[in-house]
Amino acid sequence: MRWDKIAQSEEFKHLVKIKAWFMTIAIIFSTVYYFALPLSVGYLKPFMIQKVTGSINIAYWFALSQFFMAWIIAGIYAWVANHSFDPIADKIRRENAGGLER
């Protein structure tokens, strides 16, 4: 089987569709979360400068949280890929393994 035939199959189109949907949501969330810090510091300064721990204010904790959020999103992607994307891709690969040209 040739790659163009695989790309036209319904299962492959479904895989691309659900992966694109997930990535769109992840990108939108990441972008909003990223720009929330500078917007908050600019427009919510009295709230963001409140001390939380010693001399560390909310703005610093928010900035630090962005590193953790990146890891959380990566972990969520890995989990979703293992439970949703990979089984579909494995099925497509198994069904078409015999006719692939190397």
Backbone bond lengths (Angstrom), bond angles and torsions (degrees), N, CA, C in turn:
res aa  C-N    CA-C-N  psi(-1)  N-CA   C-N-CA  omega(-1)  CA-C   N-CA-C  phi
1 M - - - 1.462 - - 1.533 108.92 -
2 R 1.268 116.37 141.66 1.463 121.31 -177.73 1.523 110.24 -93.84
3 W 1.311 116.14 158.06 1.462 121.71 -178.26 1.521 112.40 -62.05
4 D 1.322 117.99 -35.22 1.465 119.25 -179.78 1.524 111.25 -65.20
5 K 1.333 117.26 -32.96 1.462 120.29 176.75 1.528 110.60 -70.54
6 I 1.331 117.08 -39.16 1.470 121.12 176.46 1.527 109.66 -62.59
7 A 1.309 116.65 -44.28 1.467 121.01 -178.86 1.523 112.46 -63.71
8 Q 1.309 117.91 -24.32 1.456 121.48 179.50 1.530 112.97 -90.77
9 S 1.335 117.46 -6.32 1.464 120.25 -178.66 1.531 110.71 -71.39
10 E 1.313 115.85 152.61 1.471 121.59 -178.75 1.527 111.41 -65.48
11 E 1.337 117.02 -38.77 1.471 119.56 -179.97 1.529 111.29 -62.95
12 F 1.333 116.31 -42.34 1.462 119.81 179.77 1.530 110.74 -66.29
13 K 1.327 116.37 -41.23 1.467 120.09 177.78 1.527 110.64 -62.75
14 H 1.341 116.39 -39.05 1.468 120.64 177.07 1.529 110.60 -63.96
15 L 1.335 116.73 -43.15 1.465 120.92 178.18 1.527 110.97 -59.49
16 V 1.307 116.70 -46.80 1.470 121.19 179.66 1.531 110.21 -63.18
17 K 1.325 116.71 -39.59 1.466 121.08 -178.21 1.530 111.39 -64.99
18 I 1.346 117.74 -48.58 1.461 119.08 -177.48 1.524 111.53 -70.72
19 K 1.322 116.65 -33.20 1.465 119.40 177.82 1.529 110.33 -69.14
20 A 1.320 117.31 -40.79 1.465 121.05 177.84 1.520 110.84 -64.74
21 W 1.344 116.84 -39.56 1.471 120.52 177.78 1.525 110.09 -62.04
22 F 1.323 117.40 -47.84 1.461 120.77 179.96 1.531 111.07 -60.87
23 M 1.318 116.65 -46.63 1.462 120.19 -178.22 1.523 111.78 -65.40
24 T 1.326 117.60 -35.57 1.462 120.57 177.35 1.525 110.45 -62.50
25 I 1.339 116.26 -46.70 1.465 120.58 178.40 1.528 110.37 -61.76
26 A 1.321 117.39 -45.08 1.471 121.28 -179.29 1.528 111.58 -62.81
27 I 1.314 116.92 -41.81 1.464 120.50 -179.66 1.519 111.01 -67.78
28 I 1.330 117.21 -42.73 1.466 120.00 178.74 1.523 110.09 -62.52
29 F 1.346 116.84 -47.21 1.460 120.13 179.39 1.530 110.89 -59.98
30 S 1.329 117.53 -46.21 1.466 121.57 -179.18 1.522 111.81 -61.36
31 T 1.321 116.57 -42.11 1.460 120.61 -179.56 1.525 111.25 -66.12
32 V 1.330 116.47 -44.81 1.465 120.10 178.71 1.527 110.01 -62.95
33 Y 1.329 117.05 -44.60 1.465 120.95 179.84 1.529 111.05 -62.53
34 Y 1.338 116.45 -41.18 1.466 120.96 -179.97 1.532 111.44 -63.45
35 F 1.332 116.74 -46.70 1.462 119.33 -177.62 1.523 113.51 -79.83
36 A 1.325 117.42 -10.23 1.465 119.87 177.22 1.530 111.19 -65.40
37 L 1.324 118.27 -33.14 1.466 120.47 -179.91 1.530 112.36 -64.70
38 P 1.335 119.78 -57.90 1.460 117.57 -179.13 1.531 113.12 -63.61
39 L 1.328 116.91 -34.38 1.463 118.92 177.83 1.531 110.88 -67.47
40 S 1.322 116.33 -40.76 1.463 119.99 178.72 1.525 111.49 -65.41
41 V 1.318 116.26 -42.11 1.463 119.50 179.29 1.524 110.31 -64.75
42 G 1.321 116.52 -35.99 1.455 119.87 179.80 1.512 114.31 -75.45
43 Y 1.336 117.02 -42.53 1.459 120.39 -173.14 1.529 114.64 -102.93
44 L 1.320 117.61 -20.07 1.468 121.19 -178.81 1.526 111.09 -120.63
45 K 1.320 115.69 39.55 1.465 120.65 -173.93 1.531 112.96 -54.90
46 P 1.335 120.65 -45.38 1.471 118.65 -179.74 1.536 112.97 -58.57
47 F 1.311 116.89 -35.52 1.465 120.31 177.80 1.526 111.25 -73.75
48 M 1.320 117.22 -43.33 1.462 121.50 -173.95 1.525 113.05 -71.01
49 I 1.347 118.67 -23.25 1.467 119.81 -178.74 1.531 112.74 -90.09
50 Q 1.312 117.17 2.95 1.464 119.48 177.95 1.524 109.79 -66.96
51 K 1.328 115.86 133.45 1.461 121.77 179.92 1.528 109.33 -73.12
52 V 1.330 115.76 137.79 1.455 121.29 179.22 1.527 109.63 -113.26
53 T 1.318 116.27 -52.86 1.457 122.40 -178.52 1.527 108.11 -129.68
54 G 1.298 117.13 109.19 1.464 119.90 -178.83 1.517 110.23 59.33
55 S 1.329 115.47 -122.13 1.462 119.03 179.58 1.532 112.16 -97.99
56 I 1.309 117.11 8.67 1.465 121.00 -179.46 1.530 109.18 -89.41
57 N 1.336 114.99 124.84 1.471 119.13 -177.41 1.530 111.67 -98.78
58 I 1.317 115.47 177.81 1.465 121.83 -177.41 1.528 111.45 -60.48
59 A 1.319 117.16 -37.79 1.469 120.48 -179.44 1.526 111.23 -61.11
60 Y 1.325 118.10 -42.00 1.470 120.70 178.42 1.529 111.15 -66.06
61 W 1.338 117.30 -41.41 1.464 120.04 178.26 1.527 110.52 -64.50
62 F 1.330 116.21 -39.36 1.468 120.16 178.24 1.525 110.26 -63.49
63 A 1.335 116.46 -43.54 1.464 120.12 179.07 1.533 110.34 -62.24
64 L 1.321 117.31 -42.17 1.459 121.13 178.05 1.527 111.06 -64.55
65 S 1.318 116.52 -36.10 1.468 120.14 -178.82 1.524 112.23 -63.75
66 Q 1.321 117.49 -22.80 1.454 119.56 -179.54 1.529 111.05 -66.44
67 F 1.331 117.73 -32.71 1.466 120.15 175.71 1.527 109.94 -65.49
68 F 1.325 116.02 -45.23 1.457 119.90 179.79 1.531 111.35 -66.19
69 M 1.309 116.73 -37.04 1.462 120.22 179.73 1.529 110.73 -63.99
70 A 1.316 117.35 -36.77 1.467 119.87 177.22 1.526 110.38 -61.76
71 W 1.340 116.95 -42.29 1.468 120.51 178.59 1.526 110.93 -68.33
72 I 1.319 117.20 -37.27 1.461 120.50 179.12 1.530 110.62 -64.70
73 I 1.323 116.50 -44.32 1.464 120.11 178.69 1.530 110.42 -63.62
74 A 1.326 116.98 -40.38 1.470 120.14 177.11 1.528 110.62 -62.80
75 G 1.326 116.86 -40.57 1.464 120.60 178.08 1.511 112.30 -65.61
76 I 1.314 116.17 -41.29 1.470 120.07 177.53 1.527 109.93 -63.45
77 Y 1.329 116.61 -42.64 1.465 119.49 178.07 1.526 110.92 -60.64
78 A 1.335 116.82 -44.59 1.468 120.34 -179.97 1.523 110.77 -61.39
79 W 1.325 117.23 -42.05 1.459 120.74 179.76 1.532 110.81 -64.69
80 V 1.339 116.11 -47.37 1.465 120.25 -179.91 1.526 110.30 -63.22
81 A 1.320 116.97 -40.95 1.464 119.87 179.14 1.525 110.75 -61.88
82 N 1.330 116.97 -43.47 1.466 120.37 -179.50 1.519 112.58 -65.87
83 H 1.313 117.67 -33.59 1.462 120.99 -174.56 1.527 114.39 -100.77
84 S 1.311 117.79 -12.39 1.458 119.43 -176.27 1.529 112.36 -128.81
85 F 1.324 117.37 -57.84 1.462 120.38 -174.51 1.533 111.93 -71.92
86 D 1.319 117.04 -48.28 1.464 120.88 -174.26 1.533 113.58 -63.13
87 P 1.344 119.48 -42.46 1.468 117.28 177.70 1.535 113.28 -60.84
88 I 1.319 116.78 -37.24 1.470 120.00 178.04 1.526 109.73 -67.54
89 A 1.339 116.09 -44.79 1.468 119.94 179.60 1.527 110.81 -63.70
90 D 1.328 117.58 -39.59 1.464 120.58 177.91 1.528 111.42 -63.46
91 K 1.321 116.47 -40.67 1.462 120.43 178.65 1.530 110.65 -63.03
92 I 1.327 116.20 -45.02 1.473 120.32 177.83 1.521 109.79 -60.89
93 R 1.316 116.83 -43.78 1.461 122.05 -179.07 1.533 110.84 -63.26
94 R 1.346 117.16 -44.91 1.463 120.67 179.66 1.530 111.70 -63.61
95 E 1.328 116.33 -43.36 1.462 120.13 -178.41 1.522 113.25 -66.48
96 N 1.321 116.53 -24.43 1.457 120.44 -175.02 1.517 113.96 -116.01
97 A 1.324 117.78 9.98 1.469 120.89 -175.37 1.532 112.77 -66.92
98 G 1.315 117.27 -33.91 1.447 119.80 -174.86 1.522 114.85 -67.50
99 G 1.312 118.14 -30.72 1.445 119.83 -172.85 1.510 115.50 -106.49
100 L 1.325 118.16 9.30 1.460 119.31 -178.27 1.521 111.03 -78.06
101 E 1.302 114.10 138.78 1.453 119.55 177.09 1.509 109.15 -87.90
102 R 1.302 117.09 139.87 1.482 120.64 -178.69 1.490 110.79 -109.91
